[in-house]
Amino acid sequence: MAKFTLSIKWLTVLVMIALATGIAITNYLVSYHLYEQYLIHHMKTVSSFFKGEVEKLMSPVETFLYNIQALVCCKILNFNDIEKTNKFLMDFMKKYPYVTSINYGDGKGNGYLILNDRDKWLNRIKKAEDRGYVVWNTLNNDGEIINKRRVKDNYDPRNTLWYKQALERNDIQWSEQYQFRTTKNPGVTASLLLCGNSKEVVGIDLMIKDISSFLYKAKEMLHPEVKLYLILDNKYLIAFIDEITPKPGKIYKVNKDQFPLLYHALYSGKDKISFHNQKWFVKIENWNMKNRKLSLVTMTPEIVIKKSLYIHLFYQIFTSLVLIFFVLLYITKKYINPIIEISGQTAYLGFKEIYLEKYSQRTDEIGYLSRAISFASLKILKTREMERKMEEFHHFESVRRALGEAVHRFKDLINIIHGFASIAQPKVSEEFVRNAFDQIINASKRAIYLSKEILNVTSERKYEMKVFDLNSLIQSMKTKINATVEDHINVVYELSSIPLMVKLDIQAFDEVLTHLILNARDAMPEGGTITIKTEAASLLDKEFAVLSVIDSGIGMDEATQKRIFEPFFTTKGDKSIGLGLSIVYKIIKGHEGFIEVESEVGKGTTFKIYFPLIKDVASLTASSAE
């Protein structure tokens, strides 16, 4: 089975998607928790707001009741003075429109009522002596009576709930909610006993629908899907929204049939409940309003949080994917494509010098990689060149040994021929034979000379090594060099400005330079320029003095360059026996250096000779003297 491997590009994509997903999920969970805490805190804030609003609604009523109590007990306010009382009470009711009526009754059965029935002001007056009847007064906006009518009515204020409850207390008594006979809406009454045991009671009626308006304000502060309930004494629903459509005049109680969600929330005792496969956050705020306990129940569906978070999560994932796309484009352009391009260039390692100019100037990892590959390609080429030279050296060594042995045997044979020919020649008189012996002796002499030349290449040679400044040495040889070349060849010297101390045999060096000058001269039959140049160079962590002999001659092809140091290889025909460069190669090797050749047909040839550079001349001279 083939091994599955991800590319860097797709690995980057997967890592970024995993990272974005992890961040999104973590953000979702953290956001959910924070939103939940925010919602609970906001529900508390709304409860406090609502409590404050209800208190603001009820506090003026209580204050006004105490004012009435004081005025009545001090004989300043008299409910029998109807129009004066109307004016006083109407000013208060106009300021607080949620006050729908003010009642008064005494222990004798006398009663007084002022009522604002849909902006229509009415009085109902009950006299104890006028049993079975009441008088209804129609009032103008200043409290003056503009119309009267006497109707049959058995109304007795002593039988009302607010009157009976007020008699039992010396302080303000808030009643349970009840239904108005006139407005057909539920309401509550704040009542107060006047003047101690006088059995005179005044009560102020508030309509529940005005209290309900605060719930809608609270809902606007929270969320459209929030449910709110205001409960009295854990039994009566004073106000609510959205659960059912309330019927006018109907008083609702908390029960499982009509308000199943509220019932479940109140009796579960939990801050979070599940109802019909939906979760709800529940906040119950309780406070006491004199003798009554009020409870504000706020219920928020969990979907409120999740809807916002789902939208937030969608946009976050969408934004993350867009960012991933652009980041991937950036990474692909900035890193992956360069890596692919650089990896493609590595196929040429060892075959040519790789210089990634496009990326080598960068200061990031791509730049480091480009420079490393360029440096490695150069190192490999130089190493291969050194290996090639080592192979050539071993090849030349094997040729040299075989040739040396053959030349020694050849020389022995030529010496025998030369010896016997020299002995035999004086003993013959015939002219033809004598001439033949002369030819044999001359040929053997040439053969002996040639064998000596070959032995110079093949045999071991001892050198008298001394330290010289390469520049000074060439300066001293200028006359000989100039005499070696014809007038149509110009010799240029480009010598280093710093001393280049090397250790060499002066005679051997003379042979090397002479052979190279002659070789350059022969490459320029029509004339040209020979440049002799010296410089310092660092190669393979070693320091060298470099002598370059450069001609502007006919040059060489690659096949010729590979064979020029072979013994007897020549391109000059009968003009040369092909040993000059072989001798140069052997001498340079004996000086622990090496030689390079660079040439191109029609553009000339450059020979570079590398001698080990000597830095500590004083210590070397002292060791040589010892």
HELIX and SHEET records of a PDB file:
HELIX    1   1 ILE A    8  CYS A   73  1                                  66    
HELIX    2   2 ILE A   82  LYS A   95  1                                  14    
HELIX    3   3 PRO A  157  ASN A  159  5                                   3    
HELIX    4   4 LEU A  161  LEU A  167  1                                   7    
HELIX    5   5 ILE A  208  LEU A  222  1                                  15    
HELIX    6   6 PRO A  260  SER A  268  1                                   9    
HELIX    7   7 GLU A  302  ILE A  331  1                                  30    
HELIX    8   8 THR A  332  ILE A  336  3                                   5    
HELIX    9   9 ASN A  337  GLN A  345  1                                   9    
HELIX   10  10 THR A  346  TYR A  348  5                                   3    
HELIX   11  11 GLU A  357  SER A  360  1                                   4    
HELIX   12  12 GLU A  365  ALA A  424  1                                  60    
HELIX   13  13 GLN A  425  LYS A  427  5                                   3    
HELIX   14  14 GLU A  431  THR A  458  1                                  28    
HELIX   15  15 LEU A  470  SER A  476  1                                   7    
HELIX   16  16 LYS A  478  THR A  484  1                                   7    
HELIX   17  17 ILE A  506  ASP A  522  1                                  17    
HELIX   18  18 GLU A  558  GLN A  561  1                                   4    
HELIX   19  19 GLY A  573  LYS A  575  5                                   3    
HELIX   20  20 GLY A  580  GLY A  590  1                                  11    
HELIX   21  21 VAL A  617  ALA A  625  1                                   9    
SHEET    1   A 8 ILE A 145  LYS A 152  0                                        
SHEET    2   A 8 TYR A 133  LEU A 139 -1                                        
SHEET    3   A 8 TRP A 121  LYS A 126 -1                                        
SHEET    4   A 8 GLY A 111  ASN A 116 -1                                        
SHEET    5   A 8 VAL A  99  ASP A 106 -1                                        
SHEET    6   A 8 GLU A 200  MET A 207 -1                                        
SHEET    7   A 8 PRO A 186  LEU A 194 -1                                        
SHEET    8   A 8 GLN A 173  TRP A 174 -1                                        
SHEET    1   B 8 ILE A 145  LYS A 152  0                                        
SHEET    2   B 8 TYR A 133  LEU A 139 -1                                        
SHEET    3   B 8 TRP A 121  LYS A 126 -1                                        
SHEET    4   B 8 GLY A 111  ASN A 116 -1                                        
SHEET    5   B 8 VAL A  99  ASP A 106 -1                                        
SHEET    6   B 8 GLU A 200  MET A 207 -1                                        
SHEET    7   B 8 PRO A 186  LEU A 194 -1                                        
SHEET    8   B 8 TYR A 178  GLN A 179 -1                                        
SHEET    1   C 6 TYR A 252  LYS A 253  0                                        
SHEET    2   C 6 TYR A 236  PHE A 240 -1                                        
SHEET    3   C 6 LYS A 227  LEU A 232 -1                                        
SHEET    4   C 6 ARG A 292  PRO A 301 -1                                        
SHEET    5   C 6 GLN A 278  MET A 289 -1                                        
SHEET    6   C 6 LYS A 272  PHE A 275 -1                                        
SHEET    1   D 2 LYS A 466  ASP A 469  0                                        
SHEET    2   D 2 MET A 501  LEU A 504 -1                                        
SHEET    1   E 5 ILE A 489  GLU A 494  0                                        
SHEET    2   E 5 GLY A 528  LEU A 539  1                                        
SHEET    3   E 5 LYS A 542  ASP A 551 -1                                        
SHEET    4   E 5 GLY A 604  PRO A 612 -1                                        
SHEET    5   E 5 PHE A 594  GLU A 600 -1                                        
END                                                                             
